[in-house]
Amino acid sequence: MKKRRAFRIPDKLQETYKRAFEGQIKVHFEQVDAQTGNEKFLSELIEYIKQNISNPKLSVETTSREMKMCRVSLYKKLKMLTGKSPVEFIQAIRMQKAAHLLESTEMKINKVASEVGFEAPQYFAKLFKKEYDILSSAYVLFIRKAKTQGNIKYYGLACA
């Protein structure tokens, strides 16, 4: 017996989403080399976020306008390429920059939070813990202790 079309569509959608998920591109704070259209798009998006990272008003709306697309299109494209929503993507870039600053400078955590666009240090701390599964204060202590002991091979989060 033939399956009705309505019952075949979910299987087709599931297969499409499965293929899209497998093709997602891992993105890091450091700029990717633009080779394909999608990589070029991500490169431009990351560059825009990096230029505006300290702006607490950086939003999906302003980002989508800058990328010359509507919010829904930006959401769909980012979700397909990275598995993250635009808000999650911006936060991930901010967290990578924050980890880099905590590793490479002596800045206080509040200052780092401000540098990456967070007005509330408590919210920054919550997101840092969620992203890296370690408190930002504990991370700073770990990094600084590793540096003072001359332990050259510490593993920082920003390099991950």
C-alpha positions, 0 to 999 in steps of 0.5 A: 500500500502506498503511503499518503503524501502527508505521511512522507513529508515528515520523513523528508523534512527529517532527512533534510534537517539531518543533512543540514546538521551534518554540514554545520560549520564550527565557528571560532572568534578568529576569522575563518578564511572565506572560500565558499559563499557560506564561509564568506557570509560567516566571515563577514558576520564575525567581522561585524560582531567583532567590530561591535562586540563592546556595544551592549545594544548589538542585536539580531535586528541590527545584525540582520540589517547589516547583513542585508537580510531579514531576521528570519533569514538570518536565523535560518541560515545561522541555524543551518550553518552553525546550529546556533540562533543569532543570539546564541551565535553573538553570545558565543563570539562574545564569550570567546573574546572574553576568554581570550581577554581573561587569558591574555590580559590582567583586566578585571572580570567586570571590565572584560564583561563591559569590553564584550558588551555586557552591562551586568557582570552577573549576567556575564558570569552566568553565561560564561559558566553556561558556555565553559562550565567554569566560573569566570573567577575560577578560570582567571585564578587557574590561568594566572596560577598557570602563568606564575608557575611558568606552566607554558602548556596551560589549556585556555578556553579561547584556543579551543 
